Amino acid sequence: MQAAFTEDVKLLTSVTEEMGNPFIEEGQDLLVLYTRGIVDANVAETVRKAEILGEEENSKFVDERLMQRSKPITETLHKTS
């Protein structure tokens, strides 16, 4: 496990040395560091909205299970695709 992690870190370091720091890019494109390509626009939009969707799901969970008590806290959470 450690050897695989070390190899992944080396590859990531190599890519960032070649391409530059991907976190200071100001474009709207989402880069795939592994393939050095650009992600489809729909995928990029989904990634940008992930935090908002998570916050909405959390608010819904708290409201339904803790505030309104309309669902038991033990009820299974469904996977968001």
QUIPEUR-V255093 format. One record per helix or strand. SS is the DSSP state (2 for helix, 1 for strand). FROM is the first residue (numbers start at 1). TO is the last residue. If there is no record, write none. Layout:
# QUIPEUR-V255093
SS;FROM;TO
SS;FROM;TO
This chain:
# QUIPEUR-V255093
2;2;19
2;22;24
1;31;32
1;37;38
2;41;67
